[in-house]
Amino acid sequence: MVTSTAVTSVPAVQEGSDPVVGAARYGAVPTLMDSLLHDVRNPLNALSINLEVLSEKLKGEAGAVPPSQEKNIKAMRDQIQRVDGILRQFADFIVLRGGLSGEVVLSDLAKRSLDVLAHESRRRRLKLQLAIEPDIRVRLQDTQELNFFLIQSLLRAFARSEAGTEVGISVRAEGSNAVLEVTDAGGSGPEQVPDVVAALGLRCAQMGVEFQIRQGVCRFLFTRV
């Protein structure tokens, strides 16, 4: 008796090439990030408490930690606070909590978005040029969506830019409006992230935000407070 085994050919999967797969991956990120923030802060709090207990034990008769050890205690305390701050900062841009309508300081949020993407800009060896006017406030139907506009427009500019070139971010007042502008030197080549451009256009239309994009310029026009 002769038996045969049929082998079904499965097309090779290109990781990250399918927008549906990419959307599903991203959809899980906010929930995971929220859980990560919660779970990591528990050991951070434990470390902070035990560090203070250790500091008390190291105090001598004079009621102070010896200078040589105080330096190490301070360094550890500072790093615990830094990790907690980094987690909070990234969570603000990743975790979708559903913002309320109201006003937000565009100037401050633009600077924070650059902090979040600092590693990515260094990895790509890009030069960032900032022209951010202070205390530019805008009104939005959903204030958290400003995080989305900033991160996506900056990542688009990064994707279009060669190492050593400049990416600019400008925040300024124009009459009763506030302008957010992200520029790059990518020229008129093919769009690297067409899905991002489509998503930005759709969300801006839904929120009544004027959105313009052409080659190396991505421009948002908000109602200024």
Number of C-alpha atoms within 10 A of each C-alpha: 2 3 5 5 5 6 6 6 6 6 6 6 8 7 8 11 9 10 10 10 12 12 11 10 11 12 12 10 14 17 13 13 17 18 12 13 16 12 11 13 16 11 11 15 14 10 15 17 12 12 17 13 11 13 17 13 12 15 14 10 7 7 10 13 18 13 9 8 13 15 12 11 16 13 11 15 15 12 11 17 13 12 14 15 12 12 17 14 15 17 16 17 20 18 17 18 10 10 13 12 12 13 16 20 17 28 21 16 15 21 15 18 19 18 15 16 16 13 11 14 19 12 10 15 16 18 15 15 13 15 12 19 13 13 14 19 19 22 17 20 15 15 19 20 18 19 18 18 19 23 18 17 24 24 17 21 26 25 15 21 22 16 13 10 15 19 23 17 24 17 23 19 19 12 9 10 16 22 21 22 23 24 24 23 17 21 13 10 9 10 16 14 14 11 11 16 16 11 14 20 17 13 15 19 12 10 12 13 17 14 18 14 16 11 16 19 17 20 18 21 19 22 19 20 14
